[in-house]
Each structure stands twice: as structure tokens, then as C-alpha cells.
């Protein structure tokens, strides 16, 4: 089950799963009211997609209604009443949506739009297996997302109760910032109802996930998708960082390069295990160099991630987001098998490993220049981040360095910026640290490039015969265009 217009339905569902995991990972940093307001749209979009999936039709295995036939209707009913009960109330009230949850809803709506089958009475086993996998991924997304909302609401409720207890100790019952009893009850009720939603979705997930994905039909990757995606990413990263050297663009670039370095390790290791590159060369020289490059990209990515809130990547250049998303999808298509990394045999069956090794080699070379571009962007005076995060990170760095870097008399950020958490310029101590890390990335990437340069002379000839999937490399379809959507921060 796939679509030819940009992302396939399977990719949209997988993107939604990964986005839901991001929401869960950041559940301790986001606002519960904002998440709850947007959560309803996610469930509504999921229900529309579920209803759009074609009926399996007559079949012995579907002779009687399955328990999951009414699952989505139950989830929608629970969600609908929860949303209606919150309208016009003090909490969650009106306000901005959670952009990450909104992107999940948009993904699911797009997947629904791509569906062309409607109540087909004759379905192949492949399509029927795809239906099971699609439903499993869809409910798994709701389960993870609901857990993220539940964690957030539970955290806020604990904070409210702690403040209320502190008020009793100090006899400050009328403090205007303390939560009122009705607000605490509203958050508590919403938390419990989201928990019930999570449990119902979890009962389906426990029966279906991940084994329902085993029969999922996966078409062979387009021959040049990875190469085209990496080339487009390289061009766009240079453009975005040159035109708009923002902290968000730098973070997205460093995270994507971290993913590229990690995925390149996977593919070259597979090539080594399959005998397509010299195993001794990989073990003694190339593998350690790639490990160091990946570690330095990871360190740089973490440092920028500390400076920005969870939703920062949504402010990145949309063209850069699209290129990053397509690069991530292209790598997943080659190097992963549903919920786990693909084996060397599976990777060799999907792609021409000799051509893929050359593509990875080129990406290693281009990463050297991107590291220098990141360093140049970080040196620009108009790169800003939230003042409170900057101040906290600067204090941490100063404590680590001791007297080697004097603290400014006026503070790392202004008092006004800190009070309003306004965007502020990077303090010198932080800029110095980030530039040093960018130089380290460039150095380790240069070593990896040198180690990979010998691949051109050690690649063995391709074995005779067609790949196991029955499609010769040059006959596979062209890669889809880059896509705009939620970005999974790799390696998070």
C-alpha cells in the first residue's frame, strides 16, 4: 500500500510513530494544556484514516467481527467527549496548538488523502497484510502520543499539588499564582481520561505490535533515492546556513549529520560483512574513524539541543526540514526493517552495495565542509537562543572551566531578557565552546574522509546475477521528491 505523491502511506505512518516518540521524550518540558488542546485533532485524523482504510472483505479470518473493528469508534468517542467537556472552561482554554502533535495530525490526514482503495471485495494477501500493519502503526502512534500527554498532565498536576501544599505551610491560600481547586480537578480529570484512552489503545497494541508488521509489503528502494537525497541535503544545508544561520537551522543540520554518520556506519559495516569492502580495512581503520566522527557530531548536536526548547526545529527553514526528512526516510528505507536495523544480508538484497558504498563515501567527504559551514554560522552575531537556556548553559560551562574564562560583570544575559526568556545572543563562553566543537567535528570528519578514500581502490567487482528481490538495480523507480513534514531528531 503506497502512494507515488511524495511520501508513501507507510512512510507517513512511520513518521507519525517517530514524532509521537519525540513528544513522549519531551513530555517533561511542554505545556499540558497546549498538548491536550491539540491531541483531539490527532485522534480525529487517526479516526478518519482508520475509516478510509479499505475493508478486507469476505475471508475466513474475518468471518466474525474482530475486537478491533470497534476500537477506533471507542477511542473517538472518548476523545470527542473529552474535547467537548473542555470547551469554554478555564482549562485547557484557548491558545496555540502543539506544533509537533499538529504535524502528526497532518501526516495522518495526508495518508488518508493518498488512499485510493475503497471497500475492495477482492484483496491480495499483500494488501491485507498491509492493512494490518497500517492499523497497528496507527494505533501504536495513538498509544505513544497518549502516554506523552498523560505524562505531561501528571507532571503538571504534581507541580500544582506541591504548590498547594507549600501554600498551606505558609498560610498563603490567596496567592494569585497558585492553582485553584477547580483547576486541579480539571487537570486531574483530564489526566485520568487520557490514561483510560492510553490503556484502551495499549490493549490493541499488545495484541498486534510489532508482529502485525511482519507481513508488511515493502517495495524495493528506488535505485538512486539515497544518492539524490544526500546530494539535495548537502546543497540545502549550505544554502540554509548561508542565508539564515539561525540556531534552529544549525541544530537541525548537526542532528541530520549525526544521523548520516550513524547510518553510514551501518551501511559500510554491512558492506564489510557482505565482502564488498575489505573487512580488515573496515575493522582497523575505517570503522574507528567513523566511530569518532559520529561521536563528535553527537556531541555538537547535544550542545545545540541544550540551547533550544523541544519545538525549536519547527522554526527551521522549511526547505532544510524537507531535505532532512527525505534523507532520513531514504536511509531508513535501506538500513532498517520495520522496527529493527536490517541485517547485512537484507541490505545487500535491497541495494547495489558497491554503488551505496560510493554514495556513503561521498557523504563523508561532504560532511567535512558542512562542519566548517556550521562553525562559520555559529560565529555570526545574530544567532540567538532563549535567554534562560543560554544563561544556564553558560553557568555550567563557566563552572567547568573555572577561572580560565572570566564571567562578565553584567551577566551572561540581561536581566530583562532572562525575565522574559527572550531570544539573546550567544555569550562568548558558549560561542567559543561551540566553535571548538565544530572544529573537532571537522577534524574527525577529515580523518574519516581519508580512511574512506581507499575504498575506491578496494571495491571488489559486483557479483553476477540479479538481486534476490528480482529487480535489477537500474530498473527501479525514480526517487520521490523531497518532502515537508515532521522531522525526527535522529539519535535523540
C-alpha atoms as one frame of an Amber mdcrd trajectory, in Angstrom:
protein
   0.000   0.000   0.000   1.851   3.049  -1.191   1.444   6.439  -2.769   3.541
   7.926  -5.533   2.981  11.543  -4.482   5.928  12.377  -2.219   5.736  10.096
   0.831   4.012   6.746   0.813   1.327   5.899   3.343   3.785   3.629   5.122
   6.321   6.449   5.435   3.677   8.850   6.723   2.643   6.350   9.383   6.233
   5.666  10.365   6.920   9.402  10.540   3.911   9.750  12.829   5.209   6.983
  15.097   8.596   8.655  15.360   7.008  12.049  16.003   4.903  10.554  18.788
   8.071   9.171  20.361   9.578  12.662  20.244   6.506  14.035  22.005   6.929
  11.417  24.717  10.639  12.144  25.123   9.900  15.855  25.610   6.855  15.341
  27.821   8.612  16.845  30.835   9.259  20.150  29.079   5.995  21.048  27.325
   2.715  22.594  28.431  -0.094  20.172  29.242  -2.933  22.475  28.207  -1.327
  23.035  24.803  -0.859  19.312  24.273  -4.392  18.441  25.340  -5.907  21.065
  23.017  -4.052  19.578  20.037  -4.412  15.928  20.988  -8.038  15.908  19.881
  -7.008  16.745  16.311  -4.596  13.820  16.257  -7.316  11.369  17.299  -9.798
  12.801  14.797  -7.268  12.479  11.963  -6.462   8.922  13.054 -10.162   8.072
  13.017 -10.552   9.470   9.508  -7.605   7.410   8.284  -8.914   4.265  10.001
 -12.293   4.739   8.310 -10.583   5.331   4.953  -8.691   2.043   5.062 -10.409
  -0.429   2.726 -12.474  -3.239   4.155 -10.780  -6.640   3.899 -13.971  -8.140
   2.532 -15.144 -11.759   2.902 -12.456 -14.040   4.252 -12.426 -16.937   6.725
 -10.186 -14.992   9.069 -12.705 -12.144   9.048 -15.817 -14.334   9.309 -16.852
 -12.729  12.577 -16.235  -9.164  13.720 -12.781  -8.749  15.190 -12.387  -6.952
  18.524 -10.534  -4.115  16.824 -13.447  -3.323  14.489 -14.984  -1.073  17.123
 -11.728   0.084  18.707 -11.355   3.344  16.808 -15.003   4.230  17.364 -14.449
   3.806  21.112 -11.299   5.913  21.041 -13.024   8.626  19.037 -15.998   8.650
  21.406 -13.694   9.019  24.416 -11.739  11.775  22.717 -14.841  13.606  21.487
 -16.385  13.835  24.923 -13.082  14.900  26.479 -12.719  17.718  23.958 -16.334
  18.873  24.343 -16.097  18.910  28.134 -13.073  21.214  27.953 -14.618  23.815
  25.666 -15.391  27.105  27.311 -13.633  26.059  30.500 -10.757  27.797  32.245
  -8.548  24.818  31.463  -7.242  23.885  28.941  -8.825  27.032  27.454  -7.996
  28.602  24.100  -4.456  29.036  22.832  -1.787  27.956  20.408  -1.577  24.297
  19.332   1.318  21.945  19.963   3.057  22.033  16.604   4.501  18.522  16.829
   1.116  16.956  17.528  -0.308  19.087  14.753   2.260  17.646  12.344   1.201
  14.125  13.320  -2.398  15.038  12.543  -1.304  16.464   9.190   0.632  13.270
   8.391  -2.407  11.128   9.115  -4.662  13.389   7.061  -2.205  13.198   4.165
  -2.143   9.406   4.408  -5.934   9.364   4.268  -5.835  11.540   1.148  -3.438
   9.131  -0.549  -5.752   6.165  -0.166  -7.491   5.216  -3.385  -8.904   1.811
  -2.471 -12.454   1.778  -1.160 -14.142  -1.393   0.147 -12.426  -3.740  -2.257
 -14.059  -7.173  -2.174 -11.028  -8.898  -3.664  -7.776  -8.246  -1.869  -4.410
  -9.863  -2.271  -2.610 -11.259   0.781  -0.047  -8.457   0.425  -2.704  -5.749
   0.640  -4.435  -7.494   3.550  -1.103  -7.695   5.394  -0.511  -4.013   4.672
  -3.881  -3.196   6.202  -2.953  -4.985   9.415   0.392  -3.208   9.525  -1.213
   0.183   8.836  -3.739  -0.277  11.631  -1.039  -1.472  14.022   1.172   1.534
  13.291  -1.776   3.906  13.565  -2.905   2.701  16.993   0.700   2.461  18.166
   1.062   6.159  17.316  -2.031   6.978  19.373  -0.777   4.840  22.256   2.623
   6.561  22.399   1.105  10.012  21.931  -1.494   9.446  24.646   1.236   8.323
  27.008   3.142  11.536  26.284   0.060  13.653  27.038  -0.573  11.601  30.203
   2.996  12.108  31.430   2.764  15.845  30.828  -0.549  16.217  32.635   0.660
  14.092  35.531   3.750  16.262  35.870   1.684  19.454  35.904  -0.713  18.001
  38.446   2.159  17.099  40.782   3.528  20.626  40.458   0.133  22.101  41.298
  -0.278  19.868  44.323   3.221  20.709  45.539   2.481  24.423  45.255  -0.803
  23.944  47.101   0.959  22.058  49.895   3.579  24.787  50.163   0.823  27.395
  50.368  -0.761  25.575  53.309   2.539  25.555  55.149   2.946  29.305  54.699
  -0.761  30.156  55.007  -0.783  31.769  51.544  -4.107  30.483  50.315  -4.874
  33.627  48.301  -1.663  33.796  46.267  -2.819  34.661  42.706  -0.287  32.327
  41.073  -1.361  29.237  42.988  -3.780  26.826  41.303  -7.372  26.869  42.428
  -9.183  23.690  43.468 -11.288  23.593  40.312  -8.192  23.883  38.129  -6.540
  20.981  39.945  -9.691  18.912  39.499  -9.852  19.757  35.784  -6.259  18.670
  35.198  -6.776  15.538  37.295  -9.891  14.515  35.370  -8.195  15.085  32.022
  -5.164  13.098  33.106  -7.287  10.151  34.189  -9.331  10.188  30.989  -6.225
  10.305  28.810  -4.848   7.416  30.866  -8.013   5.418  30.087  -7.564   6.222
  26.392  -3.950   5.063  26.620  -4.964   1.782  28.261  -7.566   1.020  25.600
  -5.145   1.740  22.774  -2.477  -0.254  24.613  -4.667  -3.335  24.728  -4.740
  -3.340  20.924  -1.015  -2.623  20.666  -0.208  -5.548  22.952  -2.120  -7.885
  20.615  -0.714  -6.585  17.340   2.584  -4.767  17.697   5.140  -5.422  16.318
   4.244  -8.840  14.858   1.497  -7.298  12.703   4.297  -5.621  10.756   5.871
  -8.946   9.780   3.735  -9.302   6.690   4.032  -5.684   5.617   4.770  -5.406
   1.909   7.934  -3.383   1.370   8.762  -2.446  -2.229  12.481  -2.314  -3.101
  14.068   1.110  -2.562  14.392   3.288  -5.671  17.886   2.913  -7.057  19.105
   6.480  -6.621  16.948   7.738  -3.768  19.715   7.768  -1.171  22.240   9.397
  -3.504  19.760  12.046  -4.591  18.631  12.704  -1.032  22.202  13.179   0.221
  23.097  15.465  -2.678  19.965  17.569  -2.130  20.685  17.706   1.605  24.255
  18.885   1.043  23.122  21.705  -1.254  20.268  22.776   1.024  22.388  22.727
   4.185  24.873  25.097   2.551  22.074  27.368   1.344  20.141  27.491   4.602
  23.147  28.084   6.837  24.493  30.760   4.491  21.197  32.625   4.141  19.813
  32.088   7.629  22.426  30.990  10.198  19.887  30.504  12.978  20.316  28.229
  15.981  17.364  26.152  14.744  18.975  25.579  11.342  22.321  24.738  12.944
  20.653  22.265  15.309  18.766  20.542  12.503  21.902  20.367  10.376  24.014
  18.882  13.164  21.310  16.347  14.081  20.899  15.269  10.473  24.649  14.962
  10.006  24.759  12.822  13.149  22.129  10.555  11.587  24.055  10.452   8.294
  27.246   9.471  10.110  25.487   6.744  12.081  23.662   5.363   9.048  26.853
   5.448   7.013  28.436   3.230   9.655  25.569   0.756   9.312  25.853   0.573
   5.530  29.638   0.300   5.423  29.584  -2.350   8.131  27.072  -4.288   6.045
  29.312  -3.924   3.006  32.200  -5.252   5.049  30.192  -8.239   6.294  28.984
  -8.947   2.764  32.538  -8.878   1.430  32.004  -5.795  -0.706  34.791  -3.871
   1.029  37.903  -5.171   2.747  36.822  -6.345   6.244  40.303  -5.733   7.646
  40.326  -2.188   6.308  36.958  -1.509   7.896  37.885  -3.036  11.262  41.322
  -1.455  11.586  40.910   1.975  10.053  37.538   2.936   8.628  35.299   1.720
  11.462  37.191   3.553  14.257  37.328   6.737  12.162  33.582   6.601  11.588
  33.000   5.987  15.299  34.950   9.135  16.170  33.163  11.209  13.536  29.772
  10.049  14.755  30.727  10.793  18.376  31.818  14.331  17.525  28.626  15.013
  15.560  26.621  13.670  18.507  28.426  15.959  20.944  27.861  19.020  18.753
  24.205  18.125  18.285  23.655  17.736  22.043  25.259  21.098  22.729  22.931
  22.923  20.345  19.974  20.921  21.595  20.626  22.195  25.135  20.083  25.757
  23.933  16.663  25.328  22.367  13.192  24.209  23.509  11.654  20.928  22.285
   9.707  22.536  19.437  12.612  24.566  18.088  13.044  22.512  14.919   9.604
  23.620  13.794  11.126  27.070  13.258  13.874  25.785  10.987  13.968  26.611
   7.293  11.140  24.553   5.681  13.391  23.628   2.750  16.011  22.352   5.172
  13.321  20.416   7.040  12.195  18.838   3.765  15.727  17.827   2.782  16.427
  16.402   6.245  13.209  14.418   6.201  13.896  12.931   2.804  17.444  11.986
   3.814  16.196  10.258   6.962  13.492   8.402   5.017  15.974   7.304   2.340
  18.330   5.854   4.939  15.534   4.109   6.838  14.330   2.514   3.618  17.737
   0.918   3.073  19.083   0.275   6.559  16.040  -0.634   8.655  13.483  -3.396
   8.595  10.245  -2.124  10.162  11.110  -1.896  13.853  14.751  -3.018  13.813
  18.003  -2.411  11.925  18.290  -4.515   8.790  20.891  -7.253   8.589  23.768
  -7.154   6.142  22.005  -9.771   4.006  18.809  -7.726   3.931  20.674  -4.561
   2.985  22.599  -6.350   0.244  19.299  -7.684  -1.084  17.790  -4.205  -1.287
  20.509  -2.137  -2.897  23.605  -2.322  -5.044  26.140  -2.255  -2.214  29.023
  -1.141  -4.445  27.089   1.940  -5.550  25.880   2.524  -1.985  29.438   2.426
  -0.640  30.405   5.132  -3.120  27.389   7.208  -2.062  28.383   6.908   1.604
  31.960   7.796   0.748  30.780  10.990  -0.953  28.633  11.889   2.052  31.648
  11.509   4.345  33.599  13.926   2.172  30.802  16.495   2.070  30.412  16.328
   5.856  33.838  17.923   6.260  32.723  21.099   4.541  29.359  21.155   6.318
  31.207  21.085   9.649  33.116  24.214   8.585  29.881  25.850   7.415  28.319
  25.172  10.825  31.319  26.762  12.516  31.026  29.839  10.316  27.290  30.079
  11.030  27.815  29.755  14.784  30.236  32.679  14.699  27.570  35.046  13.368
  26.434  37.638  15.930  22.731  37.294  15.060  22.493  33.653  16.210  20.161
  33.690  19.212  18.551  31.275  21.688  16.192  31.616  24.696  17.918  33.656
  27.403  17.256  31.276  30.296  18.763  28.311  28.473  21.746  30.404  27.450
  22.306  31.569  31.000  22.053  28.050  32.435  24.456  26.615  29.867  26.925
  29.496  30.279  26.962  28.993  34.049  27.597  25.292  33.535  30.484  25.947
  31.153  31.955  28.545  33.486  31.856  26.097  36.391  33.632  23.502  34.251
  36.340  25.935  33.144  36.849  27.597  36.497  38.977  30.739  36.287  40.033
  30.171  32.682  37.126  32.272  31.432  36.018  35.394  33.298  32.301  35.934
  33.803  31.074  39.313  32.515  30.140  41.852  35.187  26.763  42.476  33.546
  25.887  38.751  33.470  25.680  36.229  30.679  22.322  37.643  29.535  20.463
  40.802  30.517  18.028  40.702  33.415  15.195  41.759  31.110  15.919  39.003
  28.584  16.140  36.432  31.367  12.854  37.565  32.906  11.021  37.341  29.561
  13.090  34.398  28.271  13.638  36.493  25.156  15.978  35.467  22.326  19.507
  36.559  23.221  22.885  36.452  21.525  25.266  33.653  22.432  27.614  34.566
  25.304  31.278  34.471  24.358  31.985  31.439  26.542  29.287  29.485  24.745
  30.250  30.609  21.259  33.846  29.662  21.990  32.743  26.186  23.111  30.534
  25.635  20.055  33.256  26.763  17.649  35.731  24.426  19.320  33.296  21.540
  18.907  32.713  22.417  15.246  36.473  22.326  14.685  36.595  18.917  16.368
  33.838  17.655  14.075  35.722  18.917  11.028  38.908  17.206  12.229  37.292
  13.800  12.863  35.323  14.020   9.611  38.580  14.725   7.752  40.154  11.595
   9.258  37.093   9.570   8.234  37.290  11.028   4.722  40.931   9.990   4.476
  40.119   6.462   5.659  37.220   6.201   3.192  39.310   7.397   0.259  40.907
   3.950  -0.004  37.501   2.426  -0.756  37.847   3.457  -4.392  40.750   1.058
  -4.848  39.434  -1.807  -2.720  35.872  -2.253  -4.026  35.509  -5.794  -5.445
  33.603  -6.436  -8.613  29.868  -6.847  -8.242  28.740 -10.486  -8.264  26.906
 -11.747 -11.290  23.176 -12.279 -11.205  20.137 -10.263 -10.256  19.426  -9.203
  -6.667  17.289 -11.510  -4.576  14.302  -9.192  -4.841  14.094  -9.928  -8.541
  14.518  -6.341  -9.728  17.747  -5.224 -11.330  19.155  -2.041  -9.864  18.754
   0.178 -12.920  15.085  -0.708 -13.388  13.874   0.541 -10.041  11.679   3.605
  -9.983  12.945   7.156  -9.566  13.195   8.612  -6.085  10.307  10.742  -4.854
  10.726  14.473  -4.411  11.826  15.859  -1.040   9.021  16.180   1.449   7.965
  18.646   4.090   6.797  17.287   7.399   7.749  16.486  10.954  11.442  15.906
  11.448  12.592  13.075  13.848  15.633  14.313  15.557  17.901  11.383  14.886
  19.810   9.916  17.705  17.666  11.574  20.319
